[in-house]
Amino acid sequence: MAPIKLAIIGSGPSAFYVASRLLSLLPSTSPQASRLKIHMYDRLWAPHGLVRYGVAPDHPEVKNCTHKFDSAAEDPRLRFFGNINIGTPSVIPHTLPLSLSTLMSHYTHLLFSTGCTVPILHSALPPSTYCVPALSLVHWYTQHPSSPPPPPLERLSHITLIGQGNVSLDIARMLLTPSSELAKYDVPAPVLAVLERSAIQHVSIVGRRGPRQAAFTTKELREMMNLSDASLVPLDPALLKAPADGAESLTRQQSRVLQLLQKGSRNKPGTTRKTWSLDFFRSPTGLILPDPSLSQQATLTLAHTTLDSSSRAVSTGETSTLSTSLVVTSLGHRADPSAAWYDPALGHLRTVGGRVIDAAGRTMRNVYASGWAATGARGVLASTMMDAYAVADVILRDAFPGEDIQTVPVVGVDSIDEKALAEDVLPKEVDVDSIPPEVEAGLRDGRVTDYEGWRAINAEEVRRGEAMGKERERMGWQEVEAFLQSRDNSLTLSYWEYAAGLFDLIK
């Protein structure tokens, strides 16, 4: 029976759900248990991916899944290596570079679980000082290691968000919620300081279709409606009418959204210092930058749209303009185009049932992908978990054909056709306990983090937060380096103190 020595690139929810599923299906009491090793790699020094660096700070309940990840990491068959960039050069300068080919030479199986890390940009709105991707703001307020600069909120009065998904509403809520209310959550102190100085008066949330097609969820919309210091600009009642008898019926989600919009925000218009609007049936066509000597506002041109018979947004020929301090595009994400087996037409890796497929349509033996790396940026944690479990089952069914392992057959996924396989890119036999020498060196010099170190960092962040009356206070890489070095020195000193005491006792 050949071993499964699996390298997982990425350590977000999908990566941990796959690992957790594999470990539970091959428990330590099973005859195959000793044949499983999982090494998880991430370019960030902290694990958990989108849960740490994408979830809005005021949604702490979403992060409860990390308890399951911690449980999986307690299994000695799973190891985590952070601050390692696999493949192309990283925008994070302190990462340890490691080529994909070097990594692959040490593993019999490979799983890409890297998510979608590149924002989709609007063709009519190239990035500039006045136009940034939503990911920049999200990474700023979650203190992502890429260290995006803070937005000059003290000079901005009006922000326009392009896209009406949950990320747009998250950003709008962060910008409109008083910093005093955010202070108890996982919001870094430097971020709170910037929010405290904010001059924002209005946030426009622009979408090319109508309220029935909006991508935000009822929960996110309700939170916007209940903001303590902001109110919704009233909508045209014609937009909120339910379909006429005999027309297309509404889903439960659509009905609840329309009801919330009809009711309006808790604070009535004109009673708050800050406001926000949902601008439906508008699509950006250009951005005119201001003359710095005359104005701080840019001019956003919007085409008015309507829906055709296929519910696609098409222009009516009308246009309008919107004066705004900053445009933030929130139109989704795609995988890194430089990633192996990336399909530009899909915006993510080519896969069938979790198995990676090359450009010729051949299956790559023992190479898999899960989560957004395989499906694109869609779904929530629950769907991510189910997808990950299915991929884990495919891995085990491929590795142990005919064995009595309690996997669930994945619908539409047959056993591998040996005639449709590409040339092997992974070795069939490896040292199951070895790791790349570069990683070994990184662990010794402190450049690479492990899960034990993460547990210590996590506890320290929580301790610092409690001292400030909040959920946690995050550390940056330089603080982490200093903390881990101090911790290692303390552990070394404790060891020698123990040894000296034992020696005295023996004497």
C-alpha positions in Angstrom: 0.0 0.0 0.0 1.6 3.3 -1.2 1.6 6.2 1.3 -0.3 9.5 0.8 2.2 12.2 1.5 0.1 15.3 0.6 1.3 18.8 0.2 -1.5 21.4 0.5 -0.8 24.8 -0.9 -3.0 27.2 1.2 -4.3 27.0 4.7 -7.7 28.6 4.5 -11.0 26.9 5.3 -11.0 24.6 2.2 -7.5 23.3 3.0 -8.3 22.6 6.6 -11.6 20.9 5.8 -9.9 18.6 3.3 -7.2 17.8 5.9 -9.8 17.3 8.6 -11.8 14.9 6.5 -8.7 12.9 5.5 -7.6 12.5 9.1 -11.1 11.5 10.3 -11.6 8.9 7.5 -8.2 7.4 8.3 -8.2 7.6 12.1 -5.1 6.7 14.1 -6.6 3.2 14.8 -7.1 2.4 11.1 -4.5 0.2 9.2 -3.9 3.0 6.7 -3.3 5.7 9.4 0.5 5.5 9.3 0.4 5.9 5.5 -0.9 9.4 5.7 1.1 12.6 6.1 -0.2 16.1 5.4 2.0 19.2 5.1 0.2 22.5 4.7 2.0 25.5 3.2 0.9 29.2 3.2 2.5 32.4 2.0 1.1 34.1 5.1 2.7 33.5 8.5 -0.7 32.9 10.1 -3.1 30.1 9.0 -6.9 30.2 8.3 -6.7 32.3 5.1 -10.0 34.1 4.4 -11.3 33.5 7.9 -8.5 35.7 9.4 -8.0 38.1 6.5 -11.4 38.3 4.8 -14.2 38.0 7.3 -15.4 41.4 8.6 -14.1 42.1 12.1 -17.6 42.6 13.5 -18.6 39.0 12.5 -16.7 37.0 15.1 -19.2 34.1 15.0 -18.0 33.3 11.5 -14.5 32.5 12.8 -15.8 29.7 15.1 -14.7 27.2 12.4 -11.1 27.7 13.5 -11.8 25.5 16.5 -12.2 22.6 14.1 -9.0 23.6 12.3 -7.2 23.6 15.7 -8.4 20.1 16.4 -7.2 18.9 13.1 -3.8 20.5 13.7 -3.4 18.5 16.9 -3.0 15.3 14.9 0.7 14.7 14.5 0.2 13.6 10.9 -0.6 17.2 10.0 2.1 20.0 9.9 1.7 23.6 9.0 4.5 25.7 7.5 3.7 29.5 7.2 5.5 32.4 5.5 6.5 30.3 2.5 5.7 31.5 -1.0 5.3 28.7 -3.5 6.0 29.6 -7.1 6.0 33.1 -8.5 7.5 36.0 -6.6 5.4 37.3 -3.7 4.3 40.9 -2.9 5.1 40.1 0.7 8.9 40.7 1.1 9.6 38.6 4.1 8.3 35.3 2.8 10.6 32.3 2.1 10.6 31.6 -1.7 10.2 27.9 -2.8 9.7 26.7 -6.3 6.7 24.5 -7.1 9.0 21.9 -8.6 11.1 21.7 -5.5 8.0 21.2 -3.4 6.6 18.5 -5.6 9.8 16.4 -5.5 9.0 15.7 -1.8 5.4 14.6 -2.1 3.3 11.9 -3.7 0.1 14.0 -3.7 -0.6 17.7 -4.2 -3.7 19.8 -3.4 -4.1 23.4 -4.5 -6.3 25.3 -2.0 -5.1 28.8 -2.7 -8.4 30.5 -3.2 -8.9 33.4 -5.5 -6.4 36.1 -4.6 -6.6 38.6 -7.5 -9.5 41.1 -7.6 -11.5 41.4 -10.9 -11.1 45.0 -12.1 -13.6 47.0 -14.1 -12.4 47.7 -17.7 -13.7 51.3 -17.6 -12.1 52.1 -14.2 -8.3 51.5 -14.1 -6.8 51.6 -10.6 -5.6 55.0 -9.5 -5.5 57.2 -6.5 -9.2 57.7 -6.9 -10.1 54.0 -7.7 -8.9 51.0 -5.7 -10.0 47.3 -5.5 -12.1 46.3 -2.5 -9.4 43.8 -1.5 -7.1 46.7 -0.7 -9.5 48.0 2.0 -10.3 44.5 3.3 -6.6 43.8 3.6 -6.0 47.1 5.3 -8.6 46.7 8.1 -7.6 43.0 8.6 -3.9 43.9 8.7 -3.0 41.5 5.9 0.8 40.9 5.6 0.8 42.6 2.1 0.5 45.8 4.2 -1.7 48.0 1.9 -1.5 51.7 2.9 -4.4 53.1 4.9 -7.0 55.1 2.9 -6.9 58.9 3.6 -10.3 58.8 5.2 -9.8 62.2 6.8 -9.9 63.7 3.3 -12.7 61.6 1.9 -16.4 62.7 2.2 -18.0 60.3 -0.4 -17.1 56.8 -1.3 -18.6 54.8 -4.1 -18.6 51.0 -4.1 -19.1 49.3 -7.4 -20.8 45.9 -6.9 -23.6 44.9 -4.5 -22.3 41.8 -2.9 -21.6 41.1 0.7 -18.0 42.5 0.5 -19.4 45.9 -0.6 -21.8 45.9 2.4 -19.0 44.8 4.7 -16.8 47.7 3.6 -19.7 50.2 3.8 -20.6 49.0 7.3 -17.0 49.4 8.4 -16.8 52.9 7.1 -20.2 54.0 8.5 -20.0 52.3 12.0 -18.7 54.6 14.7 -15.1 53.5 15.7 -16.2 53.3 19.3 -18.6 50.5 18.4 -15.9 48.7 16.4 -13.4 48.9 19.2 -14.5 45.7 20.9 -13.9 43.6 17.8 -10.8 42.3 16.1 -9.9 45.7 14.6 -6.3 46.7 14.9 -5.5 49.8 16.8 -4.0 51.7 13.8 -7.1 50.9 11.8 -9.4 52.3 14.5 -7.2 55.4 14.6 -7.8 56.0 10.9 -11.6 55.4 11.2 -11.7 57.8 14.1 -10.4 60.6 11.8 -12.8 59.7 9.0 -14.7 62.5 7.2 -17.0 60.2 5.3 -20.5 61.5 5.0 -22.0 59.2 2.4 -21.4 55.8 0.8 -23.0 54.9 -2.6 -23.3 51.2 -3.4 -23.8 50.8 -7.2 -25.1 47.8 -9.1 -25.9 47.3 -12.7 -29.1 45.3 -12.0 -32.0 45.7 -9.6 -32.9 44.7 -6.0 -34.1 41.3 -7.0 -30.7 40.5 -8.5 -28.5 42.0 -5.8 -25.9 39.5 -4.5 -25.9 40.6 -0.8 -27.6 38.4 1.8 -30.5 39.4 4.0 -28.3 39.3 7.1 -25.8 41.8 5.6 -28.6 44.1 4.4 -30.3 44.0 7.9 -27.1 45.0 9.5 -26.8 48.0 7.2 -30.4 49.0 8.0 -29.6 48.9 11.7 -26.5 51.2 11.6 -26.6 53.5 14.6 -25.3 56.6 12.9 -26.4 56.3 9.3 -29.6 56.1 7.3 -30.6 54.8 3.9 -31.5 57.3 1.2 -35.1 56.4 0.2 -35.5 54.3 -2.9 -37.9 54.7 -5.7 -41.0 52.7 -4.7 -41.3 51.4 -8.3 -38.1 49.5 -7.8 -39.5 47.6 -4.8 -42.8 46.3 -6.3 -43.3 42.5 -6.3 -43.9 40.9 -9.7 -47.4 41.1 -11.1 -49.7 38.1 -11.0 -48.4 35.5 -13.4 -44.9 37.0 -13.6 -41.8 35.3 -12.3 -42.2 34.3 -8.6 -39.8 35.6 -6.0 -37.5 33.4 -4.0 -37.6 33.5 -0.2 -34.3 35.5 -0.3 -35.7 38.0 -2.8 -38.9 38.5 -0.8 -37.0 39.2 2.4 -34.7 41.7 0.7 -37.7 43.6 -0.8 -39.4 43.7 2.5 -36.3 45.1 4.2 -35.9 47.7 1.5 -39.6 48.7 1.7 -39.3 49.1 5.5 -36.2 51.2 5.2 -33.4 51.9 7.7 -34.0 52.1 11.4 -32.9 55.7 11.3 -35.2 57.8 9.2 -33.7 60.0 6.4 -32.5 63.3 7.6 -31.9 62.2 11.2 -28.3 61.1 10.9 -25.0 62.7 10.1 -24.1 59.9 7.7 -26.1 58.3 4.8 -25.8 55.5 2.3 -27.6 54.6 -0.9 -28.3 51.6 -3.1 -28.0 52.8 -6.6 -29.6 50.1 -8.8 -29.5 49.9 -12.6 -26.3 51.8 -12.9 -23.0 50.7 -14.6 -19.7 52.7 -14.6 -18.4 53.9 -18.0 -15.6 56.2 -16.9 -13.9 58.2 -14.2 -12.7 61.8 -14.7 -10.0 62.6 -12.3 -10.1 66.1 -10.7 -7.8 69.0 -11.1 -6.0 68.9 -7.7 -6.0 72.7 -7.5 -9.7 73.0 -7.9 -11.4 69.9 -6.3 -10.8 66.8 -4.3 -13.7 65.0 -6.0 -13.6 62.8 -9.1 -16.5 62.4 -11.5 -17.9 59.0 -12.1 -20.0 58.5 -15.3 -22.8 55.9 -15.0 -24.8 54.3 -17.8 -28.4 53.7 -16.9 -29.4 50.0 -17.4 -32.4 47.8 -17.7 -32.8 44.0 -17.9 -33.2 42.1 -21.2 -35.2 38.9 -21.6 -32.2 36.9 -20.1 -31.9 39.2 -17.1 -28.7 40.7 -18.4 -28.1 44.4 -17.7 -28.1 46.4 -21.0 -27.8 50.2 -21.5 -30.9 52.4 -22.0 -28.8 55.1 -23.6 -29.2 57.4 -20.6 -26.2 58.5 -18.4 -25.6 60.4 -15.3 -22.6 61.5 -13.2 -21.7 61.1 -9.6 -19.2 63.3 -7.7 -17.1 61.1 -5.4 -13.9 61.1 -3.4 -13.0 57.5 -4.0 -14.3 54.6 -6.1 -13.9 51.0 -4.7 -14.5 48.2 -7.2 -15.9 45.0 -5.6 -16.6 42.8 -8.6 -15.3 39.4 -7.4 -11.9 37.6 -7.5 -10.0 35.1 -9.7 -7.1 32.9 -9.1 -3.5 33.9 -9.8 -3.1 33.7 -13.6 0.5 32.5 -13.1 -0.6 29.4 -11.1 0.0 26.0 -12.7 -2.9 24.6 -14.7 -4.8 28.0 -14.5 -7.5 28.4 -17.1 -8.0 32.0 -18.2 -11.4 31.3 -19.5 -12.5 30.0 -16.1 -10.5 32.4 -13.9 -9.4 29.4 -11.8 -7.7 26.0 -12.1 -9.1 23.4 -14.5 -10.7 20.6 -12.5 -13.2 17.7 -12.8 -14.4 16.4 -9.5 -11.5 17.9 -7.7 -8.9 16.4 -10.0 -6.7 18.9 -11.8 -6.8 18.7 -15.6 -4.2 20.0 -18.0 -4.7 22.1 -21.1 -5.1 19.0 -23.3 -7.9 17.7 -21.1 -5.8 15.0 -19.4 -6.0 14.2 -15.7 -2.9 15.0 -13.6 -2.4 11.9 -11.4 -2.5 12.7 -7.7 -2.9 16.5 -8.3 -6.1 18.0 -6.9 -7.7 21.4 -6.2 -10.4 22.4 -3.7 -12.4 25.5 -2.8 -12.2 28.7 -4.8 -9.0 27.5 -6.5 -11.2 24.9 -8.2 -14.6 26.6 -8.4 -14.0 30.3 -8.5 -15.0 32.8 -5.9 -18.4 31.7 -4.9 -20.2 30.1 -2.0 -20.0 30.4 1.8 -18.2 28.4 4.5 -20.9 25.7 4.4 -20.5 25.0 0.7 -16.8 25.3 1.0 -16.8 22.5 3.6 -19.0 20.2 1.5 -16.8 20.8 -1.6 -13.7 20.1 0.5 -15.1 16.9 1.9 -16.0 15.7 -1.6 -12.4 16.3 -2.8 -11.0 14.5 0.2 -13.2 11.5 -0.6 -11.9 11.6 -4.2 -8.3 11.6 -3.0 -8.9 8.5 -0.8 -10.8 6.6 -3.4 -8.0 7.2 -5.9 -5.4 6.2 -3.4 -7.1 3.1 -2.0 -9.3 1.7 -4.7 -11.4 -1.2 -3.4 -10.3 -0.5 0.2 -12.9 -0.4 3.0 -12.8 3.4 3.7 -16.0 5.2 4.5 -15.9 7.7 1.7 -19.0 8.9 0.0 -19.1 8.4 -3.8 -19.0 11.8 -5.6 -21.7 12.1 -8.1 -20.4 12.4 -11.7 -16.8 11.4 -10.7 -15.7 8.0 -12.0 -12.5 6.2 -11.3 -9.5 7.5 -13.2 -9.2 6.4 -16.8 -5.5 5.4 -17.1 -5.6 6.2 -20.9 -6.6 9.8 -20.1 -3.7 10.5 -17.7 -1.0 13.1 -18.3 2.6 12.3 -17.6 3.3 11.9 -13.9 4.6 15.1 -12.2 4.9 13.7 -8.7 7.2 10.8 -7.5 5.5 7.6 -6.4 7.9 7.0 -3.5 9.3 9.6 -1.1 10.5 9.8 2.5 7.2 10.3 4.3 8.8 12.3 7.2 11.1 14.6 5.2 10.4 18.3 4.4 12.3 20.4 1.8 15.8 21.5 3.2 14.8 25.1 2.6 11.9 24.7 4.9 14.0 23.0 7.5 16.4 26.0 7.4 13.5 28.4 7.6 12.2 26.7 10.8 15.6 26.9 12.4 16.2 30.6 11.6 12.6 31.7 12.5 11.6 32.7 9.0 9.1 29.8 8.7 6.2 29.5 11.3 4.6 26.3 12.5 1.3 25.6 14.2 2.8 25.5 17.6 4.1 29.0 17.1 0.7 30.1 15.7 -1.0 28.9 18.9 1.5 31.0 21.0 0.9 34.0 18.7 -2.9 33.6 18.9 -2.8 33.4 22.7 -0.6 36.6 22.8 -3.0 38.5 20.4 -6.0 37.5 22.6 -4.1 38.5 25.8 -3.2 41.9 24.3 -6.8 42.4 23.2 -8.2 41.6 26.6 -5.9 44.2 28.1 -7.5 46.7 25.7 -11.1 45.5 26.2 -11.4 43.9 22.8 -11.5 40.5 21.0 -7.7 40.6 20.1 -5.0 42.9 19.0 -3.2 41.7 15.9 0.5 41.6 15.5 2.5 42.3 12.3 5.4 40.2 11.1 8.1 42.2 12.9 6.2 41.9 16.2 5.7 38.1 15.5 9.4 37.6 14.8 10.4 39.4 18.0 7.7 37.6 20.0 8.7 34.1 18.8 12.4 34.8 19.3 11.7 36.0 22.9 9.6 32.9 23.4 12.3 30.5 22.0 14.9 32.2 24.3 12.6 31.8 27.3 12.0 28.1 26.5 15.7 27.5 26.0 16.5 29.2 29.4 13.7 27.2 31.1 15.2 24.0 29.7 18.7 24.8 31.0 17.3 25.9 34.4 15.5 22.5 34.5 18.7 20.7 33.6 20.7 22.5 36.1 18.2 21.7 38.9 18.1 18.1 37.9 21.9 18.0 38.0 21.9 19.5 41.5 19.4 16.9 42.6 21.5 14.1 41.2 24.5 15.4 43.1 
